[in-house]
Amino acid sequence: MNIAIWILIFLATFCFMEFMAWFTHKYVMHGFLWTLHRDHHKKDHDSWFERNDAFFIFYAIVSMVLFYLGSYTTFWYGWPLGFGILAYGIAYFMVHDIFIHQRFKIFRNANNRYAKAVRRAHKMHHKHLGKEDGECFGMLVVPFKYFKNS
């Protein structure tokens, strides 16, 4: 197996997951599975966990299935695909759940332009409490308009 191809598949999968996050958020979370995502916009419970966390479980299962296929079949590219999804999930969790929503109280003092732009963009999305009119974007690639005055 060529290491360069493995790395290329991994990086392409990681980048594709940014599109998948945007697509899933706009058309699934703010679409037919709004019932699971709603508590992320308007907390209606006392639990640390949200119904919205079910989306993490879905992508974790996809990643694990790809690892399984990479291990027990000739589908060797299940490994870089699975690791690409896993790496994106870790990055998303760090940016969205830890940095923005402070589910763990770390990264509180980050004030560089990217950090400010990510917070501003996410705040604009969360100002809408309903299913409609919430601007959706990827979590790692932030629209340039949010870099103004950062």
Secondary structure, DSSP 8 states (H G I E B T S, - for coil): --HHHHHHHHHHHHHHHHHHHHHIIIIIIIIITHHHHHHHHS--SS-SS-GGGHHHHHHHHHHHHHHHHHHHSS-TTHHHHHHHHHHHHHHHIIIIIIIIT-SSS-STT--SHHHHHHHHHHHHHHT--SSSS-----SSS--GGGGTT-
